[in-house]
Amino acid sequence: MKSNRMNTESAIRILVVDDEGPVRELCARVLGPLGYEVETVRDADEAMALASEKTFDLLLTDFRMPGPMDGLALARDLRSRWPHLRIMLMTAFPAVEIAIDSLRIGAFDYLIKPFDQEYLKERVRAALAYVPPDR
């Protein structure tokens, strides 16, 4: 059985994937001082390369990104590697279909951009506190 335990070797690791620099910078600036190790990349290809080197506890990814892999496909792939991974999708183009697809892959939350810094902190804390059932 695969473990649901989060990374215990060091600080909790968060991977932020967004093609918009200001969103990546905001997430790092807001979450880093809370004691999280935050890594940011601009697309799924960079995320996959980084995922071959490190494990993460939370994936915070944009739904729409350039390239062949969107945020949902990235989340599915990384979740298959790390069943404990908490997932939060972000989008500036909310749609019921995206929300439903997010729930189907087990995403913890779905953030609509732009979002408030305090809301981001609250949702990240809630996602990291959540203990998903064994898969």
N, CA, C and O of each residue as an XYZ file, in Angstrom:
540
protein
N       0.837     -1.186      0.000
C       0.000      0.000      0.000
C       0.877      1.243      0.000
O       1.883      1.298      0.707
N       0.502      2.226     -0.781
C       1.274      3.453     -0.853
C       0.903      4.362      0.299
O      -0.235      4.365      0.767
N       1.872      5.127      0.747
C       1.677      5.995      1.908
C       1.016      7.304      1.525
O       1.214      7.815      0.423
N       0.227      7.841      2.447
C      -0.371      9.161      2.289
C       0.426     10.209      3.054
O       0.046     11.380      3.085
N       1.513      9.799      3.663
C       2.298     10.721      4.470
C       2.965     11.762      3.594
O       3.397     11.486      2.475
N       3.034     12.960      4.135
C       3.710     14.027      3.421
C       5.212     13.896      3.614
O       5.679     13.134      4.461
N       5.948     14.635      2.833
C       7.402     14.678      2.890
C       7.840     14.993      4.314
O       7.443     16.012      4.878
N       8.658     14.120      4.893
C       9.109     14.347      6.261
C      10.603     14.637      6.330
O      11.132     14.861      7.419
N      11.293     14.639      5.195
C      12.726     14.870      5.195
C      13.067     16.324      5.482
O      14.129     16.601      6.039
N      12.224     17.231      5.128
C      12.496     18.655      5.295
C      11.169     19.397      5.346
O      10.131     18.823      5.676
N      11.218     20.652      5.023
C      10.002     21.460      4.994
C       9.019     20.887      3.969
O       9.399     20.153      3.057
N       7.787     21.233      4.142
C       6.765     20.841      3.177
C       7.089     21.518      1.849
O       7.372     22.715      1.802
N       7.043     20.735      0.773
C       7.404     21.245     -0.554
C       6.153     21.501     -1.391
O       5.260     20.660     -1.491
N       6.123     22.682     -1.981
C       5.012     23.084     -2.838
C       5.569     23.387     -4.223
O       6.549     24.119     -4.361
N       4.940     22.821     -5.242
C       5.297     23.098     -6.628
C       4.209     23.976     -7.230
O       3.042     23.588     -7.281
N       4.603     25.167     -7.686
C       3.682     26.104     -8.319
C       3.993     26.117     -9.808
O       5.127     26.371    -10.215
N       2.968     25.840    -10.622
C       3.141     25.790    -12.065
C       2.160     26.779    -12.700
O       0.944     26.605    -12.618
N       2.706     27.813    -13.331
C       1.859     28.820    -13.977
C       2.692     29.547    -15.014
O       3.847     29.885    -14.756
N       2.121     29.789    -16.177
C       2.853     30.491    -17.225
C       2.930     31.995    -16.974
O       3.639     32.704    -17.688
N       2.218     32.483    -15.979
C       2.248     33.909    -15.643
C       3.225     34.150    -14.490
O       3.020     33.674    -13.374
N       4.292     34.898    -14.785
C       5.295     35.204    -13.782
C       4.737     35.836    -12.514
O       5.124     35.430    -11.418
N       3.838     36.819    -12.622
C       3.308     37.440    -11.405
C       2.568     36.458    -10.485
O       2.605     36.615     -9.265
N       1.911     35.470    -11.044
C       1.216     34.471    -10.219
C       2.235     33.608     -9.489
O       2.089     33.342     -8.296
N       3.271     33.170    -10.210
C       4.324     32.377     -9.574
C       4.989     33.161     -8.453
O       5.206     32.637     -7.360
N       5.311     34.423     -8.732
C       5.978     35.272     -7.739
C       5.090     35.502     -6.520
O       5.572     35.463     -5.387
N       3.817     35.739     -6.738
C       2.882     35.939     -5.626
C       2.836     34.700     -4.734
O       2.931     34.808     -3.512
N       2.691     33.539     -5.340
C       2.619     32.303     -4.557
C       3.892     32.093     -3.743
O       3.821     31.745     -2.564
N       5.049     32.300     -4.357
C       6.316     32.120     -3.645
C       6.456     33.147     -2.520
O       6.893     32.812     -1.419
N       6.087     34.385     -2.800
C       6.211     35.461     -1.811
C       5.266     35.256     -0.625
O       5.621     35.579      0.508
N       4.089     34.731     -0.872
C       3.095     34.524      0.187
C       3.352     33.234      0.963
O       3.219     33.218      2.187
N       3.717     32.158      0.274
C       3.843     30.851      0.923
C       5.223     30.584      1.517
O       5.332     29.874      2.517
N       6.263     31.131      0.930
C       7.616     30.917      1.433
C       7.798     31.330      2.886
O       8.356     30.557      3.664
N       7.346     32.525      3.288
C       7.504     32.954      4.677
C       6.720     32.107      5.694
O       6.947     32.214      6.899
N       5.806     31.274      5.206
C       5.060     30.395      6.111
C       5.861     29.136      6.450
O       5.400     28.282      7.207
N       7.061     29.034      5.884
C       7.919     27.887      6.178
C       7.884     26.796      5.119
O       8.527     25.759      5.281
N       7.151     27.010      4.051
C       7.092     26.028      2.977
C       8.256     26.228      2.019
O       8.709     27.352      1.805
N       8.739     25.132      1.446
C       9.747     25.203      0.390
C       8.970     25.287     -0.924
O       8.334     24.317     -1.337
N       9.023     26.444     -1.574
C       8.218     26.687     -2.774
C       9.118     26.717     -4.007
O      10.082     27.480     -4.069
N       8.792     25.884     -4.973
C       9.481     25.859     -6.261
C       8.475     26.317     -7.299
O       7.312     25.913     -7.262
N       8.916     27.165     -8.231
C       8.012     27.642     -9.266
C       8.583     27.330    -10.643
O       9.787     27.432    -10.880
N       7.684     26.947    -11.542
C       8.041     26.699    -12.938
C       6.919     27.238    -13.814
O       5.807     27.483    -13.347
N       7.233     27.418    -15.091
C       6.257     28.082    -15.970
C       5.364     27.162    -16.783
O       4.363     27.611    -17.341
N       5.717     25.849    -16.861
C       4.862     24.951    -17.647
C       5.023     23.505    -17.184
O       5.842     23.192    -16.321
N       4.224     22.646    -17.778
C       4.212     21.235    -17.377
C       5.533     20.548    -17.683
O       5.964     19.686    -16.917
N       6.183     20.908    -18.778
C       7.469     20.286    -19.096
C       8.495     20.566    -18.004
O       9.213     19.662    -17.578
N       8.565     21.816    -17.551
C       9.493     22.157    -16.469
C       9.097     21.441    -15.175
O       9.955     21.000    -14.410
N       7.803     21.332    -14.946
C       7.322     20.647    -13.740
C       7.720     19.175    -13.767
O       8.144     18.629    -12.748
N       7.588     18.533    -14.917
C       7.940     17.118    -15.034
C       9.443     16.919    -14.841
O       9.864     15.943    -14.220
N      10.244     17.828    -15.363
C      11.692     17.729    -15.186
C      12.052     17.864    -13.706
O      12.871     17.103    -13.191
N      11.446     18.823    -13.033
C      11.716     19.023    -11.605
C      11.211     17.836    -10.788
O      11.830     17.445     -9.799
N      10.093     17.273    -11.205
C       9.514     16.128    -10.489
C      10.390     14.890    -10.596
O      10.250     13.967     -9.794
N      11.277     14.854    -11.558
C      12.196     13.718    -11.654
C      13.332     13.845    -10.638
O      14.055     12.882    -10.385
N      13.485     15.042    -10.057
C      14.549     15.292     -9.082
C      14.049     15.366     -7.642
O      14.785     15.028     -6.714
N      12.811     15.803     -7.448
C      12.278     16.053     -6.111
C      10.853     15.547     -5.998
O      10.172     15.337     -7.002
N      10.409     15.353     -4.756
C       8.998     15.057     -4.509
C       8.360     16.290     -3.890
O       9.040     17.134     -3.305
N       7.065     16.377     -4.027
C       6.318     17.525     -3.510
C       5.109     17.046     -2.716
O       4.617     15.934     -2.905
N       4.649     17.911     -1.826
C       3.484     17.625     -1.000
C       2.224     18.260     -1.565
O       1.119     17.754     -1.367
N       2.399     19.384     -2.277
C       1.262     20.106     -2.844
C       1.628     20.595     -4.231
O       2.700     21.164     -4.441
N       0.727     20.367     -5.176
C       0.846     20.909     -6.524
C      -0.206     21.994     -6.663
O      -1.399     21.747     -6.484
N       0.244     23.191     -6.981
C      -0.637     24.328     -7.225
C      -0.400     24.694     -8.684
O       0.605     25.325     -9.012
N      -1.319     24.301     -9.558
C      -1.081     24.458    -10.991
C      -2.207     25.172    -11.716
O      -3.387     25.016    -11.404
N      -1.795     25.957    -12.689
C      -2.748     26.601    -13.577
C      -3.379     25.519    -14.449
O      -2.726     24.535    -14.796
N      -4.639     25.702    -14.796
C      -5.297     24.730    -15.659
C      -4.824     24.901    -17.104
O      -4.441     23.930    -17.756
N      -4.854     26.138    -17.599
C      -4.467     26.416    -18.987
C      -3.016     26.885    -19.035
O      -2.644     27.895    -18.437
N      -2.210     26.115    -19.767
C      -0.805     26.485    -19.946
C      -0.406     26.171    -21.377
O      -1.016     25.321    -22.026
N       0.622     26.860    -21.869
C       1.086     26.520    -23.222
C       1.714     25.135    -23.228
O       2.198     24.654    -22.203
N       1.701     24.511    -24.376
C       2.299     23.185    -24.490
C       1.250     22.101    -24.563
O       0.054     22.371    -24.455
N       1.696     20.884    -24.746
C       0.761     19.780    -24.949
C       0.057     19.302    -23.678
O      -0.962     18.618    -23.768
N       0.582     19.648    -22.490
C       0.007     19.144    -21.248
C      -0.605     20.293    -20.448
O       0.080     21.260    -20.116
N      -1.902     20.179    -20.141
C      -2.532     21.192    -19.296
C      -2.359     20.819    -17.826
O      -1.776     19.783    -17.505
N      -2.861     21.655    -16.951
C      -2.701     21.430    -15.519
C      -3.367     20.164    -15.022
O      -2.865     19.519    -14.101
N      -4.480     19.804    -15.615
C      -5.186     18.586    -15.215
C      -4.364     17.339    -15.551
O      -4.243     16.432    -14.728
N      -3.806     17.299    -16.753
C      -2.971     16.158    -17.154
C      -1.707     16.087    -16.285
O      -1.272     15.002    -15.898
N      -1.131     17.237    -15.988
C       0.041     17.276    -15.111
C      -0.313     16.725    -13.734
O       0.427     15.915    -13.175
N      -1.433     17.161    -13.195
C      -1.865     16.703    -11.869
C      -2.082     15.190    -11.865
O      -1.674     14.506    -10.926
N      -2.721     14.669    -12.908
C      -2.943     13.230    -13.010
C      -1.614     12.461    -13.007
O      -1.462     11.464    -12.302
N      -0.672     12.939    -13.797
C       0.615     12.257    -13.903
C       1.360     12.272    -12.574
O       1.853     11.237    -12.124
N       1.446     13.439    -11.944
C       2.172     13.538    -10.678
C       1.474     12.770     -9.560
O       2.135     12.194     -8.696
N       0.153     12.759     -9.570
C      -0.587     11.995     -8.557
C      -0.304     10.508     -8.697
O      -0.267      9.791     -7.697
N      -0.104     10.033     -9.921
C       0.206      8.611    -10.108
C       1.578      8.277     -9.512
O       1.806      7.146     -9.083
N       2.486      9.246     -9.484
C       3.808      9.037     -8.883
C       3.772      9.166     -7.367
O       4.417      8.401     -6.651
N       3.019     10.134     -6.894
C       2.960     10.438     -5.464
C       1.501     10.461     -5.020
O       0.865     11.513     -5.081
N       0.961      9.348     -4.584
C      -0.456      9.290     -4.192
C      -0.813     10.267     -3.067
O      -1.972     10.663     -2.937
N       0.164     10.654     -2.264
C      -0.085     11.589     -1.165
C      -0.249     13.031     -1.643
O      -0.678     13.887     -0.870
N       0.083     13.311     -2.896
C       0.116     14.679     -3.413
C      -1.236     15.367     -3.302
O      -2.249     14.859     -3.782
N      -1.236     16.526     -2.664
C      -2.435     17.366     -2.648
C      -2.395     18.207     -3.916
O      -1.328     18.635     -4.355
N      -3.564     18.439     -4.499
C      -3.643     19.153     -5.771
C      -4.621     20.310     -5.639
O      -5.725     20.164     -5.116
N      -4.179     21.470     -6.134
C      -5.060     22.631     -6.246
C      -4.875     23.189     -7.652
O      -3.755     23.488     -8.066
N      -5.971     23.325     -8.377
C      -5.911     23.908     -9.703
C      -6.307     25.375     -9.641
O      -7.145     25.774     -8.833
N      -5.689     26.170    -10.510
C      -6.007     27.596    -10.604
C      -6.472     27.883    -12.026
O      -6.008     27.254    -12.977
N      -7.383     28.826    -12.164
C      -7.798     29.237    -13.498
C      -8.362     30.651    -13.457
O      -8.962     31.078    -12.470
N      -8.152     31.353    -14.545
C      -8.759     32.666    -14.718
C     -10.038     32.525    -15.547
O     -10.764     33.498    -15.749
N     -10.306     31.316    -16.020
C     -11.456     31.044    -16.878
C     -12.303     29.936    -16.258
O     -12.315     28.811    -16.757
N     -13.013     30.249    -15.167
C     -13.765     29.202    -14.474
C     -14.867     28.608    -15.345
O     -15.553     29.307    -16.090
N     -15.007     27.299    -15.221
C     -16.064     26.580    -15.937
C     -16.442     25.367    -15.104
O     -15.593     24.770    -14.442
N     -17.685     25.014    -15.139
C     -18.170     23.871    -14.381
C     -17.417     22.605    -14.784
O     -17.092     21.781    -13.929
N     -17.138     22.445    -16.074
C     -16.453     21.242    -16.550
C     -15.070     21.103    -15.910
O     -14.663     20.004    -15.533
N     -14.347     22.227    -15.789
C     -13.014     22.189    -15.181
C     -13.129     21.814    -13.707
O     -12.342     21.016    -13.199
N     -14.096     22.384    -13.035
C     -14.294     22.066    -11.618
C     -14.618     20.587    -11.434
O     -14.083     19.945    -10.530
N     -15.479     20.048    -12.271
C     -15.849     18.633    -12.177
C     -14.644     17.746    -12.469
O     -14.398     16.776    -11.752
N     -13.890     18.076    -13.522
C     -12.695     17.298    -13.848
C     -11.682     17.353    -12.714
O     -11.009     16.361    -12.431
N     -11.571     18.500    -12.067
C     -10.654     18.650    -10.928
C     -11.055     17.717     -9.791
O     -10.209     17.052     -9.193
N     -12.332     17.675     -9.505
C     -12.824     16.792     -8.448
C     -12.597     15.327     -8.800
O     -12.265     14.521     -7.932
N     -12.774     14.988    -10.058
C     -12.610     13.599    -10.488
C     -11.198     13.082    -10.297
O     -11.002     11.892    -10.050
N     -10.207     13.962    -10.407
C      -8.833     13.503    -10.207
C      -8.414     13.626     -8.741
O      -7.277     13.315     -8.385
N      -9.337     14.079     -7.903
C      -9.036     14.168     -6.479
C      -8.412     15.472     -6.044
O      -7.760     15.528     -5.001
N      -8.599     16.527     -6.826
C      -8.062     17.831     -6.434
C      -8.735     18.289     -5.143
O      -9.930     18.081     -4.938
N      -7.949     18.911     -4.290
C      -8.481     19.426     -3.033
C      -9.279     20.697     -3.261
O     -10.307     20.919     -2.620
N      -8.802     21.533     -4.179
C      -9.460     22.822     -4.381
C      -9.247     23.320     -5.794
O      -8.436     22.792     -6.555
N     -10.003     24.351     -6.116
C     -10.052     24.957     -7.438
C     -10.106     26.458     -7.185
O     -11.134     26.976     -6.748
N      -8.996     27.166     -7.459
C      -8.918     28.596     -7.174
C      -9.154     29.408     -8.440
O      -8.606     29.112     -9.502
N      -9.966     30.420     -8.305
C     -10.245     31.307     -9.430
C      -9.356     32.533     -9.298
O      -9.376     33.231     -8.284
N      -8.566     32.784    -10.358
C      -7.654     33.931    -10.372
C      -8.413     35.170    -10.822
O      -9.309     35.064    -11.659
N      -8.086     36.316    -10.299
C      -7.086     36.550     -9.260
C      -7.661     36.189     -7.890
O      -8.860     36.331     -7.650
N      -6.795     35.723     -7.005
C      -7.239     35.372     -5.661
C      -6.484     36.214     -4.645
O      -5.397     36.725     -4.912
N      -7.079     36.341     -3.500
C      -6.554     37.119     -2.386
C      -5.445     36.339     -1.683
O      -5.520     35.115     -1.581
N      -4.423     37.033     -1.200
C      -3.299     36.383     -0.514
C      -3.748     35.591      0.713
O      -3.278     34.477      0.942
N      -4.641     36.158      1.486
C      -5.118     35.461      2.689
C      -5.914     34.213      2.319
O      -5.823     33.188      2.994
N      -6.691     34.307      1.248
C      -7.439     33.140      0.788
C      -6.476     32.035      0.342
O      -6.699     30.860      0.637
N      -5.413     32.407     -0.365
C      -4.412     31.443     -0.794
C      -3.802     30.747      0.417
O      -3.699     29.520      0.437
N      -3.402     31.506      1.414
C      -2.824     30.920      2.634
C      -3.807     29.950      3.289
O      -3.438     28.839      3.670
N      -5.052     30.379      3.413
C      -6.080     29.554      4.055
C      -6.285     28.238      3.318
O      -6.350     27.177      3.939
N      -6.387     28.306      1.986
C      -6.659     27.094      1.208
C      -5.448     26.152      1.185
O      -5.611     24.932      1.201
N      -4.241     26.715      1.147
C      -3.044     25.874      1.179
C      -2.933     25.178      2.533
O      -2.638     23.984      2.591
N      -3.162     25.900      3.603
C      -3.127     25.273      4.936
C      -4.161     24.157      5.035
O      -3.877     23.086      5.571
N      -5.357     24.412      4.519
C      -6.417     23.393      4.568
C      -6.034     22.174      3.734
O      -6.252     21.039      4.157
N      -5.468     22.402      2.559
C      -5.062     21.279      1.703
C      -3.990     20.440      2.371
O      -4.029     19.212      2.296
N      -3.039     21.081      3.018
C      -1.950     20.347      3.656
C      -2.399     19.640      4.932
O      -1.795     18.647      5.339
N      -3.451     20.144      5.559
C      -3.972     19.503      6.773
C      -4.866     18.314      6.436
O      -5.072     17.435      7.273
N      -5.392     18.281      5.231
C      -6.295     17.215      4.806
C      -5.541     15.896      4.661
O      -4.478     15.847      4.043
N      -6.087     14.846      5.225
C      -5.513     13.512      5.086
C      -6.452     12.710      4.202
O      -7.519     12.278      4.639
N      -6.037     12.513      2.933
C      -6.918     11.776      2.025
C      -6.992     10.307      2.391
O      -6.064      9.773      2.999
N      -8.081      9.647      2.031
C      -8.194      8.215      2.300
C      -7.153      7.454      1.488
O      -6.680      7.947      0.464
N      -6.798      6.259      1.940
C      -5.850      5.439      1.179
C      -6.414      5.179     -0.195
O      -7.614      4.976     -0.378
N      -5.521      5.191     -1.145
C      -5.923      4.933     -2.537
C      -5.665      3.485     -2.870
O      -5.931      3.052     -3.991
